[in-house]
Amino acid sequence: MHPERFPAPAVVLFDIDGTLMRRIGPYHREVLVEAVRRVSGLETTTDGIPVQGMLDPDILSRMMRAAGARPAQIRTWMPAILEAAQELFVERCPSLERKLCPGVRMLLRRLARAGIPAGLVTGNLSRIGWTKIERAGLRPYFQFGAFSEQGPTRAALARLALRQARKAGWIGRGTRLWLIGDHPNDVLAARANRIGAIAVATGLSSREELAGASPDLLLDDLRQLELEMLVAP
């Protein structure tokens, strides 16, 4: 579903985990652990690591440091670990169509009908992120995205996604730009790029934590988000 309006009235960027879908099972964490084991031989865990809101390479680095790996070793192993984790996830991820957060599919349909492009800004590695979107039945709604191996921070990833949208011709003088996420880090990434921040309380962060980041909109879930909120000046 490709937008036909140039520029578009709005461009909306979405986080994945906790924003579009939740409680998908242990598959993501398990492939990170197994990828490290296959490449380095280290036994690691994500236990004790606050993975929500983090980028996958940063999670992997924390895992390996906790297991005693030196920085030079982590740098050497990382490319192969990232590749292995993505291959494993593609093999193992089940259908996620029943894991969508409330209001997601309806909102994406409305955006598509209104000619509003939807993109991804996520801490997932690219093949992991796209696989989640595909297995959830959402692939037709997303034209572009920025993923954790493509930048050092979530703010840098949002900047990359916006650059893609500008290159496609979707962003003009009157286009409203938004980032929707379930973690304070998503709000911070929006602020760093001077775009609107929408926080949705469908992840692990409490409403109080999200409110503390001062988003432009704080919603219980995406059923509360109307198109008028996205395009109004």
PADOTI-658985 format. One line per 3 residues: for each residue z, x, y of N, C-alpha, C, O. Coordinates in steps of 0.2 Angstrom, whole numbers, padded with zeros to 4 digits. Layout:
Z X Y Z X Y Z X Y Z X Y  ...
END
This chain:
0000 0004 -0006 0000 0000 0000 0000 0004 0006 0005 0007 0009  -0006 0006 0009 -0007 0010 0014 -0007 0007 0021 -0011 0002 0021  -0003 0009 0026 -0003 0005 0032 -0010 0006 0035 -0014 0011 0035
-0012 0000 0039 -0019 0000 0042 -0018 0000 0050 -0023 0000 0053  -0012 0000 0052 -0011 0000 0060 -0010 0007 0062 -0005 0011 0059  -0014 0010 0067 -0013 0016 0069 -0012 0016 0077 -0017 0014 0080
-0007 0018 0080 -0001 0020 0077 0003 0014 0074 0001 0008 0076  0008 0015 0070 0012 0009 0067 0017 0007 0072 0019 0011 0076  0020 0001 0071 0025 -0001 0075 0032 0002 0074 0036 0003 0078
0033 0005 0068 0039 0009 0066 0037 0013 0060 0032 0012 0056  0041 0018 0059 0041 0022 0053 0048 0023 0050 0052 0024 0054  0049 0021 0044 0056 0021 0041 0056 0026 0035 0052 0026 0031
0061 0030 0036 0062 0035 0031 0069 0033 0027 0073 0031 0030  0068 0034 0020 0074 0032 0016 0076 0038 0012 0073 0042 0009  0083 0038 0011 0086 0042 0006 0085 0038 -0001 0083 0032 0000
0086 0041 -0006 0085 0038 -0013 0092 0036 -0016 0093 0030 -0016  0096 0040 -0018 0102 0039 -0022 0107 0036 -0017 0110 0038 -0012  0110 0030 -0019 0114 0026 -0015 0111 0022 -0010 0115 0017 -0007
0105 0023 -0008 0102 0019 -0003 0096 0014 -0006 0097 0008 -0005  0092 0017 -0010 0087 0013 -0014 0089 0011 -0021 0088 0005 -0023  0093 0015 -0024 0096 0014 -0031 0102 0017 -0032 0104 0022 -0028
0106 0015 -0037 0113 0017 -0038 0114 0016 -0046 0111 0012 -0049  0119 0020 -0048 0122 0020 -0055 0116 0020 -0060 0115 0016 -0064  0112 0026 -0059 0106 0027 -0063 0108 0030 -0070 0104 0031 -0074
0115 0032 -0070 0117 0036 -0076 0117 0043 -0075 0116 0046 -0070  0119 0047 -0080 0120 0054 -0080 0114 0059 -0080 0115 0065 -0080  0108 0056 -0080 0103 0060 -0081 0101 0066 -0076 0100 0071 -0078
0102 0064 -0070 0101 0069 -0065 0106 0075 -0066 0104 0081 -0066  0112 0074 -0066 0117 0079 -0067 0116 0083 -0073 0117 0089 -0073  0115 0080 -0078 0114 0083 -0085 0108 0088 -0085 0108 0093 -0088
0102 0086 -0081 0097 0091 -0081 0098 0097 -0077 0095 0102 -0079  0102 0096 -0072 0104 0102 -0068 0108 0107 -0072 0107 0113 -0072  0113 0104 -0076 0117 0109 -0080 0113 0112 -0086 0113 0118 -0087
0108 0108 -0089 0104 0111 -0094 0099 0116 -0092 0098 0121 -0095  0096 0115 -0086 0092 0119 -0083 0095 0126 -0082 0092 0131 -0083  0101 0126 -0079 0105 0132 -0078 0106 0136 -0085 0105 0142 -0085
0108 0132 -0090 0109 0135 -0096 0103 0138 -0099 0103 0144 -0102  0097 0135 -0099 0091 0137 -0102 0089 0144 -0098 0086 0148 -0102  0089 0144 -0092 0087 0150 -0088 0091 0156 -0088 0089 0161 -0089
0098 0154 -0087 0103 0159 -0085 0107 0161 -0091 0110 0166 -0092  0108 0156 -0095 0113 0156 -0101 0120 0154 -0099 0125 0154 -0103  0121 0153 -0092 0128 0151 -0090 0129 0144 -0092 0125 0139 -0092
0136 0142 -0093 0138 0136 -0094 0142 0133 -0088 0146 0136 -0085  0139 0128 -0085 0141 0126 -0078 0142 0118 -0078 0142 0115 -0084  0145 0116 -0073 0146 0109 -0072 0146 0107 -0065 0146 0111 -0060
0145 0100 -0064 0145 0098 -0057 0152 0095 -0055 0153 0092 -0050  0156 0095 -0060 0163 0093 -0059 0166 0097 -0053 0166 0103 -0053  0169 0093 -0048 0173 0096 -0043 0168 0098 -0037 0170 0100 -0032
0161 0096 -0038 0157 0097 -0032 0155 0091 -0029 0153 0086 -0033  0156 0090 -0023 0154 0084 -0019 0147 0083 -0019 0144 0084 -0013  0143 0081 -0024 0136 0081 -0024 0133 0076 -0020 0127 0077 -0018
0136 0070 -0018 0133 0065 -0014 0132 0068 -0007 0136 0071 -0004  0126 0067 -0005 0124 0070 0002 0121 0077 0002 0119 0080 0007  0122 0080 -0004 0120 0087 -0005 0113 0088 -0007 0110 0083 -0010
0109 0094 -0006 0103 0095 -0008 0103 0098 -0015 0108 0102 -0017  0099 0097 -0020 0099 0099 -0027 0100 0107 -0027 0104 0109 -0031  0096 0111 -0023 0097 0118 -0024 0104 0120 -0022 0107 0125 -0024
0107 0117 -0017 0114 0119 -0015 0119 0117 -0020 0124 0121 -0021  0118 0111 -0024 0122 0110 -0029 0122 0115 -0035 0127 0117 -0038  0115 0117 -0036 0114 0122 -0042 0118 0129 -0040 0121 0132 -0044
0117 0130 -0033 0120 0137 -0031 0128 0136 -0032 0131 0141 -0034  0131 0131 -0030 0138 0130 -0031 0140 0130 -0038 0145 0133 -0040  0136 0127 -0042 0138 0127 -0050 0138 0134 -0052 0142 0136 -0056
0133 0138 -0050 0132 0145 -0053 0137 0149 -0050 0140 0154 -0054  0139 0149 -0044 0144 0153 -0041 0151 0151 -0044 0155 0156 -0045  0152 0145 -0046 0159 0143 -0049 0159 0146 -0056 0164 0147 -0059
0153 0148 -0059 0153 0151 -0066 0153 0158 -0066 0152 0161 -0071  0153 0161 -0060 0153 0168 -0059 0147 0172 -0057 0147 0178 -0057  0141 0168 -0056 0135 0172 -0054 0135 0175 -0047 0138 0172 -0043
0132 0180 -0047 0131 0184 -0040 0126 0181 -0036 0121 0178 -0039  0126 0181 -0030 0120 0179 -0026 0114 0181 -0027 0109 0177 -0028  0113 0188 -0029 0106 0190 -0031 0104 0187 -0037 0098 0186 -0038
0108 0186 -0042 0106 0183 -0048 0104 0176 -0047 0099 0173 -0050  0108 0172 -0043 0106 0165 -0041 0099 0165 -0038 0095 0160 -0040  0098 0169 -0034 0091 0169 -0030 0085 0171 -0035 0080 0168 -0035
0087 0175 -0040 0082 0177 -0045 0080 0171 -0050 0075 0170 -0052  0086 0168 -0052 0085 0162 -0057 0083 0156 -0054 0080 0152 -0057  0084 0155 -0047 0083 0148 -0045 0076 0145 -0046 0075 0139 -0048
0070 0149 -0044 0064 0145 -0045 0063 0143 -0052 0060 0137 -0053  0065 0146 -0057 0064 0144 -0064 0068 0138 -0066 0067 0134 -0069  0074 0138 -0063 0079 0133 -0064 0077 0126 -0061 0077 0121 -0064
0074 0127 -0055 0071 0121 -0051 0065 0118 -0055 0065 0112 -0056  0061 0122 -0058 0056 0120 -0062 0058 0116 -0069 0056 0111 -0070  0063 0120 -0072 0066 0117 -0078 0069 0110 -0077 0068 0106 -0081
0073 0110 -0072 0077 0103 -0070 0072 0098 -0069 0073 0092 -0072  0066 0099 -0066 0061 0094 -0064 0058 0092 -0071 0057 0086 -0072  0056 0096 -0075 0053 0095 -0081 0057 0091 -0086 0055 0086 -0089
0064 0093 -0086 0068 0089 -0090 0069 0082 -0088 0070 0077 -0092  0070 0081 -0081 0071 0074 -0078 0065 0070 -0080 0066 0064 -0082  0059 0072 -0079 0053 0068 -0080 0053 0066 -0088 0051 0060 -0089
0055 0070 -0092 0056 0068 -0099 0061 0063 -0101 0060 0059 -0105  0066 0063 -0097 0072 0059 -0099 0074 0053 -0095 0077 0049 -0098  0071 0053 -0089 0073 0047 -0085 0070 0040 -0088 0064 0040 -0089
0075 0036 -0089 0073 0029 -0091 0070 0024 -0086 0069 0027 -0080  0068 0018 -0087 0067 0013 -0082 0073 0012 -0078 0078 0012 -0080  0071 0012 -0071 0076 0011 -0066 0075 0004 -0062 0078 0003 -0057
0071 0000 -0065 0070 -0006 -0061 0076 -0011 -0060 0076 -0015 -0055  0081 -0010 -0064 0087 -0014 -0064 0092 -0011 -0060 0098 -0013 -0059  0091 -0005 -0057 0096 -0001 -0054 0095 -0001 -0046 0098 0003 -0042
0090 -0005 -0043 0089 -0006 -0036 0095 -0008 -0033 0099 -0013 -0035  0097 -0006 -0027 0102 -0009 -0022 0099 -0015 -0020 0093 -0017 -0019  0104 -0020 -0018 0102 -0026 -0015 0097 -0026 -0009 0099 -0022 -0005
0092 -0030 -0010 0088 -0031 -0004 0082 -0026 -0003 0078 -0026 0001  0082 -0021 -0008 0077 -0015 -0007 0070 -0018 -0008 0066 -0016 -0004  0069 -0021 -0014 0062 -0023 -0015 0059 -0028 -0010 0053 -0027 -0007
0063 -0032 -0007 0061 -0037 -0002 0060 -0034 0004 0055 -0035 0008  0064 -0029 0006 0063 -0025 0012 0056 -0021 0012 0052 -0021 0017  0055 -0018 0007 0049 -0014 0006 0043 -0018 0006 0038 -0016 0009
0043 -0024 0003 0037 -0029 0004 0036 -0031 0011 0030 -0031 0013  0042 -0032 0015 0041 -0034 0022 0038 -0028 0026 0034 -0030 0030  0040 -0022 0025 0038 -0017 0028 0030 -0016 0027 0026 -0015 0032
0028 -0016 0021 0021 -0016 0019 0017 -0021 0022 0012 -0020 0025  0019 -0027 0022 0015 -0033 0025 0015 -0032 0033 0010 -0034 0036  0020 -0029 0036 0020 -0027 0043 0016 -0021 0045 0016 -0019 0051
0014 -0017 0040 0010 -0011 0042 0015 -0006 0044 0013 -0001 0048  0021 -0006 0041 0026 -0001 0043 0027 0004 0037 0029 0002 0032  0025 0011 0038 0025 0016 0033 0032 0017 0031 0037 0017 0035
0033 0018 0024 0040 0020 0022 0039 0027 0019 0034 0028 0015  0044 0032 0020 0044 0038 0017 0050 0040 0015 0055 0036 0015  0051 0046 0011 0057 0048 0008 0060 0054 0011 0056 0059 0013
0066 0054 0012 0070 0060 0014 0076 0061 0010 0081 0057 0010  0076 0065 0005 0081 0065 -0001 0083 0072 -0003 0079 0077 -0002  0089 0073 -0005 0091 0079 -0008 0089 0080 -0015 0090 0086 -0018
0085 0076 -0018 0082 0077 -0024 0076 0082 -0024 0073 0082 -0019  0075 0085 -0029 0069 0089 -0030 0063 0085 -0030 0064 0079 -0032  0057 0087 -0029 0051 0082 -0028 0050 0078 -0034 0049 0072 -0033
0049 0082 -0040 0047 0078 -0046 0053 0073 -0048 0051 0068 -0051  0059 0075 -0047 0064 0071 -0048 0064 0065 -0044 0065 0059 -0046  0063 0066 -0037 0063 0060 -0033 0057 0055 -0034 0058 0049 -0034
0051 0058 -0035 0046 0054 -0036 0046 0050 -0043 0044 0044 -0044  0049 0053 -0048 0050 0050 -0054 0055 0044 -0054 0054 0039 -0057  0060 0045 -0050 0065 0040 -0049 0061 0034 -0046 0062 0028 -0048
0057 0035 -0041 0054 0030 -0037 0049 0026 -0042 0048 0020 -0042  0045 0030 -0046 0040 0027 -0051 0044 0023 -0056 0042 0018 -0057  0049 0026 -0059 0053 0022 -0064 0056 0016 -0061 0058 0011 -0065
0058 0016 -0055 0061 0010 -0052 0055 0005 -0049 0057 -0001 -0047  0049 0006 -0050 0043 0002 -0049 0042 0002 -0041 0039 -0003 -0039  0044 0007 -0037 0043 0007 -0030 0037 0011 -0028 0036 0012 -0022
0034 0015 -0032 0029 0020 -0030 0024 0017 -0025 0022 0020 -0020  0021 0011 -0026 0016 0008 -0021 0019 0008 -0014 0014 0007 -0009  0025 0008 -0013 0028 0007 -0006 0028 0013 -0002 0030 0013 0004
0028 0019 -0005 0029 0025 -0002 0023 0030 -0001 0020 0031 -0006  0022 0032 0005 0016 0036 0006 0017 0043 0007 0013 0047 0006  0023 0045 0008 0025 0052 0009 0032 0053 0008 0036 0049 0007
0034 0060 0008 0041 0061 0008 0043 0069 0008 0038 0073 0008  0049 0070 0009 0051 0077 0010 0057 0078 0005 0062 0074 0005  0057 0083 0001 0062 0084 -0004 0065 0091 -0004 0063 0095 0000
0070 0092 -0008 0075 0097 -0006 0073 0104 -0007 0076 0109 -0004  0068 0105 -0011 0065 0112 -0011 0061 0114 -0005 0058 0120 -0005  0060 0109 -0001 0055 0110 0005 0059 0112 0011 0055 0113 0016
0065 0112 0011 0069 0114 0017 0076 0115 0016 0079 0113 0011  0079 0119 0021 0086 0121 0019 0092 0116 0021 0097 0116 0018  0090 0110 0025 0095 0105 0027 0091 0098 0026 0085 0098 0026
0095 0093 0026 0093 0086 0027 0089 0085 0033 0084 0082 0034  0092 0088 0039 0089 0087 0045 0082 0091 0045 0077 0088 0048  0081 0096 0042 0074 0100 0041 0070 0095 0037 0064 0095 0039
0072 0092 0032 0068 0088 0028 0065 0082 0032 0060 0080 0032  0070 0079 0036 0068 0073 0040 0063 0075 0045 0058 0072 0047  0063 0081 0048 0058 0084 0053 0052 0085 0049 0046 0083 0052
0052 0087 0043 0045 0088 0039 0042 0081 0038 0036 0081 0038  0046 0076 0036 0043 0070 0035 0040 0067 0041 0035 0064 0041  0044 0068 0047 0041 0065 0053 0034 0069 0055 0030 0066 0057
0034 0075 0053 0028 0079 0054 0022 0076 0050 0016 0075 0052  0023 0074 0044 0018 0071 0040 0016 0065 0042 0010 0063 0042  0021 0060 0045 0019 0054 0048 0015 0055 0054 0010 0051 0055
0016 0060 0058 0012 0061 0064 0005 0063 0062 0000 0061 0065  0005 0068 0057 -0002 0070 0055 -0006 0064 0052 -0012 0064 0053  -0003 0059 0049 -0007 0053 0047 -0009 0049 0052 -0013 0044 0051
-0006 0050 0058 -0008 0045 0064 -0004 0039 0065 -0005 0035 0069  0002 0039 0061 0006 0033 0061 0011 0033 0067 0014 0027 0069  0012 0038 0070 0017 0039 0076 0014 0039 0083 0010 0044 0084
0015 0034 0087 0012 0034 0094 0018 0033 0098 0024 0034 0097  0016 0032 0105 0022 0032 0110 0027 0027 0109 0033 0027 0110  0024 0021 0106 0029 0015 0105 0032 0014 0098 0035 0010 0097
0031 0019 0094 0033 0019 0087 0040 0020 0086 0043 0025 0089  0044 0015 0083 0051 0016 0082 0052 0020 0076 0049 0019 0071  0056 0025 0076 0058 0030 0070 0065 0029 0068 0069 0029 0071
0065 0028 0061 0072 0027 0058 0073 0031 0052 0068 0032 0048  0079 0033 0050 0081 0036 0044 0087 0031 0041 0092 0030 0045  0086 0029 0035 0091 0025 0032 0094 0029 0026 0091 0031 0022
0101 0029 0026 0104 0032 0021 0111 0030 0020 0114 0025 0024  0115 0032 0015 0121 0030 0013 0127 0035 0014 0132 0034 0012  0125 0040 0017 0130 0046 0018 0130 0048 0025 0125 0048 0029
0136 0050 0028 0136 0053 0035 0131 0058 0036 0128 0059 0042  0129 0062 0031 0124 0067 0032 0117 0064 0034 0113 0068 0037  0116 0058 0031 0109 0055 0033 0109 0053 0041 0104 0054 0044
0115 0051 0043 0116 0049 0050 0115 0056 0054 0112 0056 0059  0118 0061 0052 0118 0068 0056 0110 0070 0056 0108 0073 0061  0107 0069 0050 0100 0071 0050 0096 0067 0055 0091 0070 0058
0097 0061 0056 0093 0057 0060 0095 0059 0068 0090 0060 0072  0101 0060 0069 0103 0062 0076 0100 0069 0077 0098 0070 0083  0100 0074 0073 0097 0080 0074 0089 0079 0076 0086 0084 0079
0086 0074 0074 0079 0073 0075 0078 0068 0080 0072 0066 0082  0083 0065 0083 0083 0060 0089 0079 0054 0087 0075 0051 0091  0081 0052 0081 0078 0045 0078 0084 0041 0077 0089 0043 0076
0082 0034 0076 0087 0029 0074 0090 0031 0067 0087 0033 0063  0097 0029 0067 0101 0030 0061 0103 0024 0058 0107 0020 0062  0102 0022 0052 0104 0016 0049 0108 0018 0043 0106 0021 0038
0115 0016 0043 0119 0018 0037 0120 0011 0033 0121 0006 0036  0120 0012 0026 0120 0006 0022 0126 0008 0017 0126 0013 0014  0131 0003 0016 0137 0005 0012 0136 0003 0005 0140 -0001 0002
0130 0005 0002 0129 0004 -0005 0130 0010 -0010 0129 0010 -0016  0132 0016 -0006 0133 0022 -0010 0141 0023 -0011 0145 0018 -0011  0143 0029 -0012 0150 0031 -0013 0154 0032 -0006 0160 0031 -0006
0150 0033 -0001 0154 0033 0006 0156 0026 0008 0153 0021 0007  0162 0026 0010 0165 0020 0013 0162 0018 0020 0159 0022 0023  0163 0011 0021 0161 0009 0028 0165 0013 0033 0162 0015 0039
0171 0015 0032 0175 0019 0037 0172 0026 0038 0171 0028 0044  0170 0029 0033 0167 0036 0033 0160 0035 0037 0158 0039 0041  0156 0030 0035 0149 0029 0038 0150 0027 0046 0147 0030 0050
0155 0023 0047 0156 0021 0054 0158 0027 0058 0157 0028 0064  0162 0032 0055 0164 0038 0059 0158 0043 0061 0159 0047 0065  0152 0042 0058 0147 0046 0060 0143 0042 0065 0138 0045 0068
0145 0036 0067 0142 0032 0073 0134 0031 0072 0130 0033 0076  0132 0028 0066 0125 0026 0066 0123 0020 0071 0128 0017 0073  0117 0019 0072 0115 0014 0076 0116 0007 0073 0118 0002 0077
0115 0007 0067 0116 0001 0063 0120 0003 0057 0119 0007 0053  0126 -0001 0055 0129 -0001 0049 0129 -0007 0045 0132 -0012 0048  0126 -0007 0039 0125 -0013 0035 0129 -0013 0029 0130 -0007 0026
0131 -0018 0026 0133 -0019 0019 0128 -0017 0014 0129 -0013 0009  0122 -0020 0015 0117 -0018 0011 0110 -0020 0014 0110 -0023 0020  0104 -0018 0011 0098 -0019 0015 0096 -0026 0016 0091 -0028 0019
0099 -0031 0013 0098 -0038 0014 0099 -0040 0021 0096 -0045 0023  0103 -0036 0024 0105 -0038 0031 0100 -0035 0036 0101 -0036 0042  0095 -0031 0034 0091 -0028 0039 0084 -0032 0040 0081 -0033 0035
0083 -0034 0046 0077 -0038 0048 0072 -0034 0051 0074 -0029 0054  0066 -0036 0050 0061 -0032 0053 0061 -0031 0061 0060 -0026 0064  0064 -0037 0064 0065 -0037 0071 0069 -0031 0073 0069 -0028 0079
0074 -0029 0069 0079 -0024 0071 0075 -0017 0071 0077 -0012 0075  0070 -0016 0067 0066 -0010 0067 0061 -0009 0072 0059 -0003 0074  0058 -0015 0075 0053 -0014 0080 0055 -0016 0087 0051 -0014 0091
0061 -0019 0088 0063 -0021 0094 0064 -0015 0099 0067 -0010 0096  0062 -0015 0105 0063 -0009 0110 0070 -0008 0111 0072 -0003 0115
END
